């Protein structure tokens, strides 16, 4: 848990972070970093490396394995510690609070600052690396690609998308990012999947989301993972979140992905509110979003 990592950081010394950073650097080339290479990566003496390895291993920040050589790799807690340390140095926030959501591909926590913020750690690739690499368009010119790399790329992609879209599109305001983590505005809302809309709200809320998708397309992005789990319903309207799979509109599959997003969203409303949403021309609606000519769902009723 990130709260545990936050408490461990207080016990760490600068040289411990040199050690963790050195292991991180070595993992660019192999899953486990040869112990003999660590003085070079960390710029610590061999004796100091041994001492720091023991300290970090005792705290669950590195993992040891003896193969053809004695090797070490960062645990996700070690990677979390490096990101938290960087945020602390930048004074991005003051402390880590309660979890807001823990899932297969990310963990989100409340963090303390001058205003409500959320800290999101990407976990892509940690539990199912092969599947993530197959589904996500992450490429590298290196021979070895680690789960840290896929998680970091996911965080970078999401942060870049949020920076490009905010404030024209209703997305969480991005604040900072480092490695596999990003800090953003904490949204005060309820997930669409857990929201019970009144009869009068169903179509207007769906049209609000579609309008945000149209604006995002005009700003250069397709969400590419749209669902009832990636939208907050707030007092002011809707907020679309979770953008690590976003693709630019000049991507060869952008229109196809936009149509899939529309199908997923309209399909959800049709299943949950069948008397209000039925027989929508998905292709025509997606084309209208892309052409910035969308006005109402009624135009595409079949």
MARMARMI-612410 format. One line per 4 residues: number of its first residue (from 1); for each residue x, y, z of N, C-alpha, C, CB. Coordinates in pm, whole numbers, plus 50000, padded with zeros to 5 digits. Glycine has a CB too. Layout:
REM residues N
NUM	X:Y:Z:X:Y:Z:X:Y:Z:X:Y:Z ~ ...
This chain:
REM residues 302
1	50084:49880:50000:50000:50000:50000:50087:50125:50000:49905:50001:50122 ~ 50042:50229:49930:50120:50351:49918:50137:50419:50054:50053:50447:49820 ~ 50036:50409:50142:50050:50470:50275:50169:50409:50349:49921:50451:50357 ~ 50190:50278:50333:50304:50212:50397:50435:50263:50339:50294:50061:50382
5	50438:50281:50206:50559:50333:50142:50588:50473:50193:50543:50332:49988 ~ 50484:50555:50208:50503:50692:50256:50567:50692:50395:50369:50767:50259 ~ 50527:50599:50480:50585:50594:50614:50729:50543:50610:50501:50505:50706 ~ 50760:50454:50515:50896:50402:50502:50992:50511:50456:50900:50285:50404
9	50945:50601:50370:51031:50705:50313:51096:50789:50422:50951:50794:50220 ~ 51025:50812:50531:51079:50893:50640:51204:50830:50700:50974:50912:50748 ~ 51219:50697:50688:51336:50628:50744:51452:50618:50646:51296:50489:50789 ~ 51428:50653:50520:51532:50636:50419:51629:50754:50419:51468:50621:50280
13	51750:50724:50382:51856:50825:50373:51886:50854:50227:51984:50777:50447 ~ 51952:50968:50197:51980:51000:50056:52048:50886:49980:52067:51124:50049 ~ 52139:50816:50047:52210:50707:49978:52117:50591:49943:52325:50657:50065 ~ 52010:50573:50023:51912:50470:49989:51844:50501:49857:51807:50456:50100
17	51817:50629:49833:51755:50668:49706:51855:50657:49591:51700:50812:49714 ~ 51986:50680:49619:52086:50656:49516:52082:50509:49475:52227:50695:49565 ~ 52070:50421:49575:52065:50277:49547:51943:50243:49463:52064:50197:49678 ~ 51825:50293:49505:51702:50263:49432:51709:50317:49289:51580:50323:49504
21	51763:50437:49273:51776:50495:49139:51873:50414:49054:51823:50641:49147 ~ 51979:50362:49116:52074:50280:49042:52012:50149:48995:52194:50252:49128 ~ 51931:50086:49081:51861:49965:49041:51765:49997:48926:51786:49902:49160 ~ 51695:50109:48938:51604:50152:48831:51679:50167:48699:51534:50285:48869
25	51795:50230:48702:51872:50250:48580:51914:50116:48521:51996:50335:48608 ~ 51959:50024:48606:52002:49895:48556:51890:49812:48498:52067:49819:48665 ~ 51768:49833:48547:51654:49756:48496:51614:49797:48355:51535:49773:48588 ~ 51674:49902:48303:51651:49935:48162:51709:49827:48072:51713:50072:48127
29	51805:49750:48123:51877:49654:48040:51848:49509:48076:52025:49680:48051 ~ 51801:49484:48197:51770:49347:48238:51671:49351:48354:51898:49270:48277 ~ 51596:49241:48371:51496:49238:48477:51562:49247:48614:51411:49111:48467 ~ 51670:49172:48632:51746:49174:48757:51883:49235:48729:51760:49031:48818
33	51923:49328:48813:52049:49400:48793:52159:49328:48871:52036:49549:48839 ~ 52267:49297:48800:52381:49230:48862:52435:49316:48976:52492:49201:48758 ~ 52451:49252:49093:52500:49325:49210:52633:49394:49180:52515:49231:49329 ~ 52718:49330:49100:52850:49387:49071:52840:49515:48990:52936:49285:48996
37	52727:49538:48921:52709:49659:48840:52661:49778:48923:52610:49632:48728 ~ 52609:49751:49043:52543:49857:49118:52636:49969:49165:52476:49798:49237 ~ 52762:49943:49201:52850:50058:49232:52862:50157:49116:52988:50009:49271 ~ 52863:50103:48994:52870:50190:48875:52742:50270:48858:52897:50106:48748
41	52625:50206:48875:52498:50274:48856:52466:50373:48969:52387:50172:48844 ~ 52512:50342:49090:52474:50423:49206:52579:50524:49247:52444:50334:49322 ~ 52704:50504:49201:52818:50585:49244:52841:50575:49395:52797:50732:49203 ~ 52808:50458:49447:52837:50427:49587:52947:50321:49591:52708:50377:49661
45	53017:50314:49702:53119:50212:49718:53053:50075:49728:53207:50240:49842 ~ 53125:49967:49695:53067:49832:49708:53016:49804:49849:53169:49728:49670 ~ 53088:49852:49949:53044:49830:50087:52914:49904:50115:53152:49875:50186 ~ 52904:50027:50065:52782:50105:50086:52665:50045:50008:52805:50252:50043
49	52692:49993:49889:52587:49926:49812:52531:49809:49891:52641:49877:49675 ~ 52620:49727:49950:52575:49612:50029:52487:49658:50146:52696:49531:50082 ~ 52529:49762:50213:52454:49813:50328:52317:49864:50284:52532:49926:50399 ~ 52314:49938:50174:52187:49996:50126:52094:49887:50071:52215:50102:50016
53	52149:49787:50007:52067:49676:49960:51995:49607:50075:52152:49575:49884 ~ 52068:49584:50183:52007:49520:50300:51895:49607:50357:52113:49492:50408 ~ 51920:49737:50366:51818:49828:50419:51693:49828:50330:51874:49971:50432 ~ 51714:49837:50201:51600:49846:50109:51527:49713:50096:51646:49893:49972
57	51602:49604:50101:51536:49473:50096:51453:49449:50222:51641:49360:50080 ~ 51504:49488:50337:51428:49473:50462:51297:49551:50458:51512:49521:50581 ~ 51293:49661:50383:51174:49745:50375:51087:49710:50254:51214:49890:50368 ~ 51121:49604:50183:51039:49557:50071:51048:49642:49947:50898:49551:50114
61	51159:49716:49931:51172:49807:49817:51249:49744:49701:51240:49934:49861 ~ 51329:49642:49729:51399:49568:49623:51380:49419:49649:51551:49606:49618 ~ 51395:49343:49543:51381:49197:49550:51509:49133:49499:51259:49147:49468 ~ 51556:49030:49570:51681:48961:49536:51651:48828:49467:51766:48939:49663
65	51736:48793:49371:51724:48663:49305:51862:48616:49263:51628:48669:49182 ~ 51892:48491:49292:52020:48434:49249:51995:48347:49127:52088:48352:49365 ~ 52050:48391:49013:52038:48314:48890:52181:48276:48849:51964:48397:48775 ~ 52227:48316:48733:52369:48297:48702:52452:48392:48787:52397:48320:48552
69	52387:48494:48839:52452:48594:48924:52352:48638:49029:52503:48716:48840 ~ 52399:48711:49129:52308:48766:49229:52253:48898:49177:52381:48786:49367 ~ 52121:48902:49156:52060:49020:49096:51952:49080:49184:52003:48986:48962 ~ 51923:49207:49156:51820:49279:49232:51731:49356:49134:51885:49375:49336
73	51603:49366:49171:51512:49451:49096:51425:49530:49193:51425:49366:49000 ~ 51372:49640:49145:51278:49717:49225:51147:49643:49237:51256:49855:49164 ~ 51087:49646:49355:50947:49609:49367:50865:49731:49328:50911:49560:49513 ~ 50733:49714:49313:50652:49831:49284:50657:49929:49400:50506:49790:49254
77	50676:49877:49523:50691:49967:49637:50817:50052:49624:50694:49887:49768 ~ 50924:49992:49572:51046:50069:49550:51027:50176:49445:51158:49978:49509 ~ 50954:50141:49339:50925:50239:49233:50834:50349:49288:50860:50170:49111 ~ 50735:50309:49369:50648:50407:49434:50730:50504:49520:50542:50336:49522
81	50827:50449:49593:50908:50532:49682:50987:50637:49604:51003:50445:49763 ~ 51041:50599:49488:51115:50695:49407:51025:50809:49359:51178:50624:49287 ~ 50904:50774:49313:50812:50877:49267:50768:50967:49382:50690:50813:49200 ~ 50734:50906:49496:50692:50985:49613:50802:51079:49658:50651:50893:49728
85	50925:51030:49657:51040:51112:49697:51053:51234:49605:51170:51029:49694 ~ 51034:51213:49476:51043:51325:49381:50931:51426:49405:51036:51273:49237 ~ 50808:51378:49427:50698:51470:49456:50724:51548:49585:50566:51392:49467 ~ 50783:51482:49684:50813:51550:49810:50918:51659:49788:50863:51449:49916
89	51020:51629:49707:51123:51729:49678:51065:51849:49604:51236:51667:49596 ~ 50967:51825:49518:50903:51934:49442:50795:52005:49524:50842:51879:49313 ~ 50761:51950:49641:50655:52003:49728:50520:52003:49654:50690:52146:49775 ~ 50497:51896:49576:50372:51883:49502:50254:51865:49596:50380:51766:49404
93	50275:51787:49703:50171:51770:49804:50239:51743:49938:50072:51654:49766 ~ 50158:51743:50045:50211:51735:50182:50206:51594:50241:50136:51828:50271 ~ 50118:51509:50193:50105:51376:50250:50003:51295:50176:50069:51384:50397 ~ 50007:51163:50198:49918:51069:50130:49804:51031:50223:49995:50942:50084
97	49682:51035:50169:49564:51003:50247:49503:50870:50210:49461:51109:50230 ~ 49372:50861:50215:49300:50736:50195:49294:50698:50047:49159:50747:50253 ~ 49281:50567:50019:49265:50526:49878:49130:50571:49823:49278:50373:49865 ~ 49131:50616:49698:49008:50655:49629:48961:50545:49535:49029:50785:49551
101	49054:50462:49492:49019:50351:49404:49141:50266:49378:48960:50403:49271 ~ 49128:50136:49392:49238:50043:49369:49191:49940:49267:49285:49973:49502 ~ 49261:49933:49154:49219:49844:49047:49333:49764:48990:49153:49921:48938 ~ 49305:49696:48877:49403:49609:48814:49516:49689:48750:49336:49521:48710
105	49485:49806:48696:49584:49881:48621:49624:50012:48686:49533:49908:48484 ~ 49563:50048:48799:49602:50172:48866:49551:50173:49010:49549:50294:48790 ~ 49622:50248:49094:49579:50275:49230:49571:50427:49245:49677:50212:49337 ~ 49463:50476:49306:49443:50620:49320:49424:50653:49468:49320:50669:49237
109	49496:50756:49514:49490:50796:49654:49465:50947:49665:49621:50759:49726 ~ 49399:50984:49772:49385:51126:49803:49517:51175:49860:49268:51152:49904 ~ 49558:51295:49821:49679:51354:49877:49647:51493:49931:49792:51361:49772 ~ 49721:51531:50034:49696:51658:50103:49777:51769:50038:49732:51646:50252
113	49707:51878:50009:49771:51996:49952:49681:52115:49985:49793:51982:49797 ~ 49706:52228:49917:49624:52346:49942:49483:52329:49884:49690:52469:49882 ~ 49463:52225:49803:49331:52193:49749:49324:52042:49728:49304:52269:49615 ~ 49204:51986:49714:49193:51841:49699:49263:51791:49572:49046:51799:49697
117	49353:51696:49588:49425:51637:49476:49419:51485:49485:49571:51686:49474 ~ 49445:51421:49373:49449:51275:49367:49582:51232:49309:49331:51219:49282 ~ 49641:51128:49368:49766:51068:49321:49732:50935:49257:49869:51050:49438 ~ 49769:50919:49131:49739:50796:49057:49869:50724:49021:49657:50827:48929
121	49879:50600:49068:49992:50515:49031:49946:50417:48924:50047:50439:49156 ~ 50015:50417:48811:49985:50319:48706:50052:50186:48739:50033:50371:48568 ~ 49977:50078:48719:50027:49943:48747:50031:49857:48621:49939:49875:48853 ~ 50012:49916:48504:50009:49838:48381:50132:49748:48369:50000:49931:48259
125	50108:49624:48333:50219:49534:48307:50269:49457:48428:50331:49609:48251 ~ 50229:49497:48548:50283:49432:48668:50228:49290:48685:50252:49515:48793 ~ 50098:49271:48662:50037:49140:48681:50022:49063:48550:49902:49154:48748 ~ 50012:49134:48438:49991:49065:48310:50066:49141:48200:49838:49054:48276
129	50198:49136:48210:50284:49216:48123:50262:49184:47975:50429:49194:48159 ~ 50256:49056:47940:50243:49018:47799:50114:49073:47738:50246:48865:47784 ~ 50005:49064:47813:49877:49110:47761:49877:49261:47741:49763:49069:47855 ~ 49935:49333:47835:49940:49479:47823:50024:49520:47703:49997:49543:47951
133	50139:49455:47683:50223:49489:47570:50154:49460:47438:50355:49413:47578 ~ 50067:49358:47436:49995:49325:47313:49886:49428:47284:49933:49184:47323 ~ 49818:49474:47390:49704:49563:47371:49744:49710:47359:49608:49546:47486 ~ 49848:49749:47431:49887:49889:47432:49993:49916:47325:49938:49931:47570
137	49987:50033:47267:50080:50069:47160:50205:50131:47221:50014:50166:47058 ~ 50276:50053:47304:50400:50100:47363:50515:50039:47285:50409:50063:47515 ~ 50600:50122:47232:50715:50072:47157:50842:50124:47219:50706:50113:47008 ~ 50950:50054:47193:51079:50093:47250:51190:50048:47158:51097:50033:47392
141	51299:50123:47160:51413:50084:47080:51511:50000:47162:51483:50207:47024 ~ 51473:49964:47284:51559:49883:47369:51519:49736:47359:51553:49932:47515 ~ 51615:49649:47386:51589:49506:47378:51502:49459:47494:51719:49428:47377 ~ 51521:49519:47611:51447:49478:47730:51344:49584:47766:51543:49452:47849
145	51219:49544:47781:51112:49635:47821:51052:49582:47951:51003:49649:47708 ~ 51055:49662:48056:51009:49618:48187:50869:49667:48216:51105:49666:48295 ~ 50810:49613:48323:50679:49662:48365:50687:49807:48412:50622:49574:48475 ~ 50805:49847:48466:50819:49989:48502:50805:50078:48379:50955:50015:48571
149	50862:50030:48268:50856:50109:48145:50712:50124:48097:50942:50045:48036 ~ 50635:50013:48096:50498:50024:48048:50413:50111:48139:50435:49884:48036 ~ 50436:50102:48270:50360:50185:48364:50398:50332:48348:50385:50139:48509 ~ 50527:50358:48330:50571:50498:48312:50515:50556:48183:50724:50507:48311
153	50516:50477:48075:50462:50527:47949:50313:50555:47960:50488:50426:47836 ~ 50241:50471:48034:50097:50494:48054:50075:50626:48126:50034:50378:48133 ~ 50154:50652:48231:50141:50778:48306:50175:50898:48219:50230:50776:48431 ~ 50281:50885:48139:50320:50995:48049:50209:51024:47948:50451:50961:47975
157	50154:50917:47890:50047:50936:47791:49926:51003:47853:50006:50801:47730 ~ 49889:50958:47971:49771:51016:48035:49796:51161:48069:49733:50938:48160 ~ 49912:51193:48124:49942:51331:48162:49944:51421:48039:50077:51339:48235 ~ 50006:51375:47931:50010:51454:47808:49870:51481:47755:50094:51382:47701
161	49784:51378:47758:49647:51395:47711:49572:51496:47797:49573:51260:47711 ~ 49584:51484:47928:49515:51578:48018:49563:51720:47997:49535:51537:48163 ~ 49695:51737:47982:49749:51871:47959:49696:51932:47830:49902:51866:47956 ~ 49683:51848:47727:49635:51897:47598:49486:51931:47601:49661:51793:47491
165	49409:51854:47677:49263:51867:47674:49209:51969:47776:49200:51734:47700 ~ 49274:51980:47890:49224:52070:47994:49257:52215:47957:49284:52034:48133 ~ 49164:52311:47973:49029:52300:48030:48919:52290:47925:49003:52419:48118 ~ 48954:52280:47796:48850:52278:47692:48760:52156:47702:48914:52282:47554
169	48818:52045:47747:48741:51923:47771:48731:51904:47922:48808:51798:47703 ~ 48618:51855:47967:48597:51835:48111:48671:51710:48156:48446:51825:48144 ~ 48800:51729:48192:48886:51623:48244:48947:51674:48374:48997:51582:48140 ~ 49001:51586:48458:49069:51633:48578:49189:51720:48542:49115:51514:48664
173	49206:51828:48612:49320:51917:48585:49450:51848:48625:49304:52051:48661 ~ 49546:51835:48532:49674:51773:48567:49760:51870:48648:49750:51728:48439 ~ 49836:51817:48743:49918:51900:48830:50067:51866:48817:49875:51884:48975 ~ 50101:51737:48819:50241:51696:48814:50247:51549:48777:50314:51723:48950
177	50363:51504:48729:50381:51361:48708:50528:51325:48722:50329:51317:48570 ~ 50554:51201:48761:50690:51149:48772:50683:50998:48761:50757:51194:48906 ~ 50770:50942:48676:50773:50798:48656:50634:50744:48622:50829:50727:48780 ~ 50580:50654:48702:50452:50590:48674:50337:50656:48748:50459:50443:48710
181	50359:50775:48801:50258:50839:48885:50224:50978:48832:50306:50849:49030 ~ 50097:51016:48851:50059:51153:48819:49967:51207:48927:49992:51161:48682 ~ 49974:51338:48944:49892:51408:49042:49795:51495:48965:49979:51493:49142 ~ 49669:51490:49004:49567:51566:48933:49461:51614:49032:49502:51481:48822
185	49376:51697:48982:49261:51743:49059:49177:51626:49106:49176:51840:48976 ~ 49131:51632:49230:49037:51532:49280:48896:51576:49241:49050:51515:49436 ~ 48826:51489:49171:48692:51521:49121:48587:51480:49223:48666:51451:48985 ~ 48499:51571:49253:48389:51543:49346:48268:51499:49265:48355:51669:49434
189	48257:51369:49243:48147:51317:49162:48128:51169:49188:48173:51341:49014 ~ 48033:51110:49116:48000:50968:49128:48021:50903:48992:47854:50946:49179 ~ 48082:50786:48992:48102:50712:48867:47968:50689:48797:48173:50578:48894 ~ 47967:50706:48665:47844:50686:48590:47784:50549:48616:47871:50703:48441
193	47867:50447:48629:47817:50311:48651:47740:50299:48782:47933:50212:48652 ~ 47766:50388:48877:47699:50381:49007:47594:50491:49024:47802:50390:49119 ~ 47565:50562:48915:47469:50672:48919:47333:50625:48867:47520:50792:48837 ~ 47228:50656:48941:47092:50628:48896:47030:50757:48846:47006:50564:49010
197	47018:50770:48715:46966:50891:48655:46814:50888:48651:47023:50910:48514 ~ 46754:51006:48665:46609:51016:48649:46575:51010:48500:46554:51147:48714 ~ 46449:50991:48470:46405:50986:48330:46446:51111:48254:46254:50967:48322 ~ 46437:51225:48322:46469:51351:48256:46618:51372:48236:46412:51466:48336
201	46702:51293:48306:46847:51313:48300:46917:51223:48199:46907:51290:48435 ~ 46856:51112:48161:46926:51009:48085:46987:51063:47956:46832:50895:48053 ~ 46905:51112:47867:46955:51160:47737:47045:51283:47754:46839:51193:47644 ~ 47009:51383:47836:47099:51497:47853:47239:51459:47903:47038:51595:47949
205	47247:51364:47997:47378:51323:48047:47457:51251:47937:47363:51232:48170 ~ 47390:51163:47862:47458:51096:47753:47508:51197:47650:47365:50994:47687 ~ 47427:51298:47621:47468:51399:47524:47582:51485:47577:47350:51486:47486 ~ 47587:51510:47708:47701:51582:47766:47831:51506:47744:47678:51606:47917
209	47826:51375:47766:47947:51293:47748:47988:51291:47601:47923:51150:47799 ~ 47892:51274:47512:47921:51273:47369:47980:51407:47324:47795:51241:47288 ~ 47929:51516:47381:47983:51648:47347:48128:51661:47392:47897:51758:47411 ~ 48161:51606:47509:48301:51608:47555:48389:51525:47463:48311:51555:47700
213	48337:51412:47416:48413:51329:47322:48437:51404:47191:48338:51198:47295 ~ 48337:51480:47146:48352:51559:47023:48457:51667:47041:48217:51621:46982 ~ 48455:51735:47155:48554:51840:47180:48694:51780:47191:48519:51918:47310 ~ 48704:51664:47257:48834:51597:47267:48887:51563:47128:48824:51470:47352
217	48799:51516:47039:48842:51485:46903:48889:51611:46831:48726:51419:46823 ~ 48817:51720:46851:48858:51847:46790:48992:51895:46845:48750:51953:46813 ~ 49021:51859:46971:49148:51897:47033:49259:51797:47004:49130:51910:47182 ~ 49226:51688:46931:49330:51598:46885:49339:51463:46951:49456:51662:46902
221	49235:51423:47030:49245:51296:47101:49116:51214:47094:49281:51319:47245 ~ 49133:51082:47088:49025:50987:47109:49055:50915:47241:49012:50885:46989 ~ 48955:50902:47326:48976:50838:47456:49023:50694:47440:48848:50842:47538 ~ 48955:50618:47355:48992:50480:47318:48967:50377:47427:49137:50476:47280
225	48903:50417:47537:48866:50320:47640:48740:50368:47711:48982:50298:47742 ~ 48650:50430:47637:48531:50492:47696:48436:50386:47750:48460:50580:47593 ~ 48390:50410:47873:48291:50321:47934:48225:50394:48050:48356:50188:47982 ~ 48126:50330:48110:48057:50388:48225:48147:50398:48347:47935:50305:48258
229	48266:50336:48341:48359:50340:48455:48460:50454:48442:48433:50207:48466 ~ 48456:50527:48332:48553:50634:48308:48488:50773:48301:48628:50608:48180 ~ 48370:50784:48360:48298:50912:48362:48245:50938:48503:48181:50912:48258 ~ 48272:51057:48552:48210:51102:48677:48091:51191:48644:48313:51179:48766
233	47982:51171:48715:47869:51263:48708:47879:51354:48829:47731:51186:48705 ~ 47886:51485:48803:47903:51584:48910:47784:51679:48910:48035:51662:48892 ~ 47783:51767:49009:47677:51867:49014:47683:51962:48895:47685:51948:49144 ~ 47805:51981:48841:47822:52074:48729:47806:52007:48593:47957:52139:48737
237	47803:51874:48589:47791:51805:48460:47861:51671:48464:47849:51889:48348 ~ 47957:51650:48375:48032:51524:48370:48181:51554:48358:47984:51435:48250 ~ 48262:51458:48404:48408:51465:48390:48454:51330:48335:48479:51499:48528 ~ 48529:51334:48226:48580:51212:48165:48723:51192:48214:48574:51219:48007
241	48751:51074:48269:48885:51049:48325:48943:50920:48269:48879:51043:48479 ~ 49064:50887:48314:49133:50763:48276:49169:50763:48127:49045:50641:48309 ~ 49276:50837:48091:49314:50858:47952:49446:50790:47908:49325:51003:47927 ~ 49496:50686:47974:49626:50632:47931:49625:50565:47794:49674:50533:48032
245	49508:50522:47748:49502:50457:47617:49466:50555:47505:49400:50345:47620 ~ 49456:50683:47539:49417:50784:47439:49513:50782:47320:49414:50924:47501 ~ 49456:50802:47202:49537:50808:47080:49509:50940:47009:49508:50687:46987 ~ 49609:50995:46939:49586:51118:46863:49495:51093:46744:49719:51176:46814
249	49428:51196:46700:49331:51180:46592:49396:51152:46458:49245:51303:46581 ~ 49528:51171:46448:49594:51135:46323:49641:50989:46324:49714:51227:46298 ~ 49608:50916:46430:49638:50773:46436:49554:50701:46330:49610:50714:46580 ~ 49611:50598:46270:49541:50530:46159:49410:50466:46203:49631:50424:46099
253	49396:50434:46332:49273:50371:46380:49185:50466:46461:49308:50251:46464 ~ 49210:50596:46451:49139:50692:46537:48988:50686:46516:49188:50833:46510 ~ 48943:50686:46391:48798:50686:46366:48735:50554:46413:48768:50707:46215 ~ 48805:50446:46393:48755:50316:46439:48743:50313:46591:48848:50202:46390
257	48843:50370:46660:48841:50374:46806:48732:50468:46857:48977:50416:46860 ~ 48712:50578:46787:48605:50669:46824:48469:50599:46812:48608:50797:46737 ~ 48451:50526:46704:48324:50455:46686:48305:50349:46794:48319:50389:46546 ~ 48413:50283:46834:48403:50185:46941:48366:50253:47074:48537:50108:46956
261	48425:50370:47099:48390:50446:47220:48242:50481:47221:48475:50573:47230 ~ 48192:50528:47106:48050:50565:47096:47963:50442:47119:48018:50628:46956 ~ 48002:50330:47059:47925:50207:47075:47921:50163:47221:47984:50095:46987 ~ 48036:50172:47290:48041:50133:47431:47951:50222:47516:48185:50141:47483
265	47958:50353:47492:47880:50447:47574:47731:50433:47547:47925:50591:47545 ~ 47692:50435:47420:47551:50425:47386:47497:50288:47428:47529:50447:47234 ~ 47581:50184:47414:47540:50051:47455:47509:50044:47604:47647:49950:47421 ~ 47589:50113:47685:47562:50115:47829:47427:50179:47858:47674:50191:47903
269	47403:50295:47799:47275:50364:47822:47157:50281:47771:47276:50502:47755 ~ 47177:50213:47658:47069:50131:47603:47036:50013:47693:47107:50081:47463 ~ 47138:49957:47756:47115:49843:47847:47049:49889:47977:47247:49771:47878 ~ 47094:50000:48031:47044:50043:48161:46914:50121:48150:47148:50128:48231
273	46897:50195:48040:46777:50277:48022:46715:50248:47885:46811:50428:48036 ~ 46671:50126:47860:46625:50087:47725:46507:50168:47674:46588:49942:47725 ~ 46424:50219:47763:46308:50295:47716:46345:50434:47667:46205:50306:47828 ~ 46467:50478:47698:46511:50613:47658:46610:50610:47541:46575:50684:47776
277	46683:50500:47529:46787:50491:47426:46767:50360:47350:46932:50499:47488 ~ 46734:50372:47223:46712:50252:47144:46734:50285:46997:46570:50196:47167 ~ 46806:50195:46927:46820:50209:46783:46897:50331:46737:46688:50212:46722 ~ 47018:50353:46791:47100:50467:46752:47196:50426:46640:47179:50523:46872
281	47210:50510:46539:47304:50488:46429:47444:50522:46480:47266:50575:46303 ~ 47518:50419:46524:47648:50440:46587:47748:50504:46490:47704:50306:46640 ~ 47754:50452:46368:47850:50504:46269:47821:50650:46237:47846:50420:46140 ~ 47694:50681:46218:47658:50820:46188:47688:50912:46304:47512:50829:46152
285	47662:50866:46426:47689:50947:46544:47839:50971:46560:47632:50879:46670 ~ 47920:50867:46542:48065:50882:46552:48117:50979:46446:48134:50747:46537 ~ 48063:50971:46325:48105:51063:46219:48071:51208:46255:48039:51025:46085 ~ 47955:51228:46316:47915:51363:46356:48008:51417:46465:47770:51363:46406
289	48049:51331:46558:48143:51375:46662:48276:51415:46600:48165:51263:46766 ~ 48323:51335:46507:48452:51364:46443:48445:51491:46359:48495:51246:46355 ~ 48330:51516:46298:48314:51634:46212:48270:51758:46289:48214:51604:46101 ~ 48254:51742:46421:48210:51851:46509:48073:51905:46466:48314:51965:46509
293	47985:51813:46424:47851:51855:46382:47743:51792:46471:47826:51817:46237 ~ 47784:51734:46583:47688:51668:46672:47604:51771:46747:47761:51577:46771 ~ 47473:51748:46747:47383:51835:46823:47294:51758:46919:47295:51915:46727 ~ 47238:51644:46873:47155:51565:46964:47150:51421:46917:47012:51623:46972
297	47124:51332:47012:47115:51189:46981:46992:51160:46896:47110:51106:47111 ~ 46888:51242:46909:46764:51218:46836:46787:51217:46685:46660:51325:46873 ~ 46887:51290:46640:46916:51293:46495:46955:51156:46442:47028:51392:46466 ~ 47003:51067:46531:47059:50939:46486:46974:50821:46530:47200:50923:46539
301	46850:50850:46569:46759:50742:46603:46718:50668:46478:46635:50796:46676 ~ 46720:50536:46482:46689:50457:46363:46543:50412:46364:46781:50334:46353
